[in-house]
Amino acid sequence: MSLTRKTEEDYISLQAKLDKQKWPGKYMFKFIVPNNQDHISKVLALVINPKAQVKTTLSKNGKYASISIVEIMKNSQAIIDRYKEAENIPGLYSL
């Protein structure tokens, strides 16, 4: 896995794909972070809706935690904003 950050062009491309869908609707975010409570807590703090579905799975060696979040999002911009907010979490990979 690389630690490269998404570029503005990546976000423009993602938003164009998302704009083809009907909103509001469910969207799944998937993040991978080092397996420590601080990193996991920062990802979980991104969840706004208390009804969101959250699943955390540890890697085989326990070094990383995969966090999947399914949440109702109001539009494509809200998704882009969430990804940009997540970029501030050290060691985070977004899929």
VENVEN-V835735 format. One record per pair of residues at least 24 apart in sequence whose ideal C-beta (glycine too) atoms are under 8 Angstrom apart, sorted by the first residue. I is the first residue (numbers start at 1). J is the second residue. Records with the same first field share a line. If there is no record, write none. Layout:
I->J / J
This chain:
1->32 / 93
3->91 / 93
5->87
6->83 / 87 / 94
11->80 / 83 / 84
14->76 / 79 / 80 / 83
15->76 / 77 / 79 / 80
18->76 / 79 / 80
19->76
21->76
23->73 / 74 / 75 / 76
24->72 / 73 / 74 / 75
25->72 / 73
26->70 / 71 / 72 / 73
27->70 / 71 / 72 / 73 / 79
28->68 / 69 / 70
29->68 / 69 / 70 / 71 / 79 / 82 / 83 / 86 / 94
30->66 / 67 / 68 / 69 / 94 / 95
31->66 / 67 / 69 / 86 / 89 / 92 / 93 / 94 / 95
32->64 / 65 / 66 / 67 / 92 / 93 / 95
33->64 / 65 / 67 / 89 / 91 / 92 / 93
34->63 / 64 / 65 / 91
35->59 / 62 / 63 / 64 / 65
39->65 / 89 / 90 / 91 / 92
40->65 / 67
42->89
43->67 / 69 / 86 / 89 / 92
46->82 / 85 / 86
47->71
